[in-house]
Amino acid sequence: MRHTTDDAARDAVRDAEPNAEPNAEPNAEDADRDAHTTLTVVMHTAFFVLLGASLARYLARHGPEPRTPWVIALSVLLAALYVLGPALGARLTARRMIWLGAVVATWAALVALAPSFAWCAVPLFYTGLRTLPPRAAVTLVALLTALVVAAQLKLAGWADPNVLLAPPAVAAIATAVFVTTERQSARRRALIDDLVRTRRVLAATERREGMLAERERLAREIHDTVAQGLSSQRMLLQAADRLWETDPDTARSHVRTAASVAEHNLAEARRFVHDLTPADLASGAGLRDALAALAARETDAALTVRLHTEGAPAAPLPALVESAVLRIAQGALANVREHAAAGTATITLTCLDDQIVLDVADDGRGFTPGTLDTPGTPGTSGASAAPRHGRDIRGHGLPAIRARLRQLGGTLTIESAPGEGTVLSAAIPLTSPPPEPQ
């Protein structure tokens, strides 16, 4: 059997839903992760460049001094500590806090010995902002900035306004940029999480709708094939049982007819399982021939079925339209036989330029159309279906016909009155290709 609509709904959420959207969440997350990684690489690289430049500047300007070994040793220690940082992870843990304290203390000692190492503070701003909670991170940035200002004032030898104002400005800009970026990333992550949840809910809803639609399709097919055939066989066998002793020839005729109906019904069931066209259309016969075969098969001593056709389609009818018209005729005749107590039923197929119309009329007992399909009031579902004892729990004929017409953009009209028979009219437009069944 073909894939159910449940499968189609899953495919639509994975590949479908608009084609570019299913990858929206992974792409956004990947882009956010890539941007974060790029910033981290830049900051780490900048730190080692600044550290190396500061050490080179110190050695070039001061040469061998008593404090030179300490500066070199502290530079190597700071580089080693900084390298250990990524191995500790980004989460705030006790080891991460100890590591950050050791890095800041080593850097502060270097700045005290050689103020030019103050430029390494900018990458440390980023490290602190990434590691600590917002308030603690801002406090650390303020402390590092104060050390930078003090080191630069010591290096300048006087209260240079540029030294007093430039480091705080740089620190403020760096902090603002980082905080803004993190907030935007957090909002983006929240939106992505909300989108993922919404998509999951949508996917679940579409799966449920797909299963309901598939159940409805299966119910229609079973009603129009297996159920109708079993109903005809039951009536034929009941009639044969009543006549077996008094009229064995007629009883045997009923049994043979029931066997023929069973054979045809079995073929329909097999084609239904494989989702093929109705058996009457499978041999390549046109819709008119299929309706003629249906009329001949439904004609017996109790009911005479006639077929009339008017006009011919300008182009071959779509297979979906032919199948739907034949199934609607089958459903209507089944309801006539079961409910209408009619002696004659007439199928009229009218082919117009823009639509095809199927009329099924009978001379049965009729009914009041307003009593059908009324919520809370069990009704019948035949083309001429009078309520039996005020209740008929089967009631699937008209809903199945309406569902088929709804898929094709068609309409259903029922004209009836008690004692005056019934006319069921189904019109299917031909101006646009019919949609695929759900």
Secondary structure, DSSP 4 states (H G I P E B T S, - for coil): -PPPHHHHHHHHHHT-SSTTSTTHHHHHHHHHHHHHHHHHHHHHHHHHHHHHHHHHHHHHHH-S-TTHHHHHHHHHHHHHHHHHTGGG-SS--HHHHHHHHHHHHHHHHHHHH-GGGGGGHHHHHHHHHHHS-HHHHHHHHHHHHHHHHHHHHHHHSS--HHHHHHHHHHHHHHHHHHHHHHHHHHHHHHHHHHHHHHHHHHHHHHHHHHHHHHHHHHHHHHIIIIIHHHHHHHHHHHHHHHHTTT-HHHHHHHHHHHHHHHHHHHHHHHHHHTT---HHHHTS--HHHHHHHHHHHH-SSS-EEEEEEE---SSPPPHHHHHHHHHHHHHHHHHIIIII--SEEEEEEEE-SSEEEEEEEE-S----GGGTTBTTB----STT---STT--S---HHHHHHHHHHHTT-EEEEEE-TTS-EEEEEEEE-SSPPPPP-
